[in-house]
Amino acid sequence: MKKKITLTFTDELIDILSYLSTILHKNQNQILEDAFWEWWDRQDKELKNSIDEILKITKKVRNIKNN
């Protein structure tokens, strides 16, 4: 499931994304998503486990809040 978020970038980053979008024939959202997952794959297991734990806690809090 995908959700929309709003990000604010510098003019320089916007220009770079626009250029990459043109030469790679990909939309800017796909470029950002690919870059994120590439970064994520390079992270160590401790960081991934910590973030996964935070996500689990957040999900539990949301479930309790919605019930």
N, C-alpha and C positions, 0 to 999 in steps of 0.2 A: 504494500500500500504506500502510495506517495502522498505527501502533504506539501502544501505550498508554504514557503517562507520568504521573507524579504531580506535581502542583504544590501549593504551599502559598500561600494567599491570606489577606490581612487580612479581618477581619470586614466591614469597609466594602466591600471589593471583592466579597465573597460576596453581600452584600445588593444591591449594584448589579447583579450578574449575575443574581440571582434576579428582581429587578424587570424587567430588560430581557427576560429569558426569558418572563416573563408577558406583557408588552405587545407583544413582537415575535412571539410564538408560535413561538419557536425554542428548541432546547435550549441549555444553557450551553456545551457543547463547540462547537457551530456558531457561536455568538456569538464565542467566543475565536478560532476558526479564521478567521472572516471578518475580525476585527480584525487578526489577524496579517498576513493577505495584503494588507489595505488598507495597513498600515504598510510592508510589504515593497515594495509598488508605489511608495511615495513615496521610497524610499531611492535614493541616487545609484549610478551604475554602478560606481564604484570599490569601494564597500562590497559590492555584489552580486558583483562579480568576485572580490574577496578571499574572501568566504564560499564561493563556488563552488569556488575553488581549495582551500580547507581541506577541503571535502567530498570532493573528488577524492582528495586525499592520504589522508584518513581511510579512504575506500573501498579504496585500494590497500593500506594497512596491514592492514586487516581481511582482505583477500584473501590476503595473504602469511601472516598469522597463522593463518588457517584451513587453509592448504595444508601 
